[in-house]
Amino acid sequence: MNDREKELKEIYDDLKKESIKERGNKLLGMLSSGKVKPTERDKLGLCPFLFAIDSSFDMDTIKKLVKDAGCNIKSIDAEGDTALHYAVNLECKELE
């Protein structure tokens, strides 16, 4: 794992400690400030968009990640899973 992947893991771990609404606001803030880039991936291949889905962020934040923050709705993780795979695995009907 390279230094940036470690840093992203720490960012994601810290975000998981916040309430769902707060983690969304913080991630959007990091994307708008450039602290995190929409295409950056951790060791598992999670970009901010896939991380948000995997962490059950609210739909408003998910939409803002795509519309406002430049995240790609067609993102694929290191195992080849897409946002739809995550939604099905998490039984998230809103995303399916």
Buried (B, 14 or more C-beta within 10 A) or exposed (E): EEEEBEBBBEBBEEBEEBEEEEBBEBBBEBBEEEEBBBEBBBEBBBBBBBBBBBBEBBEEBBEBBBEEBBBBEEBBBEEEBBBBBBBBEBEBEEBE
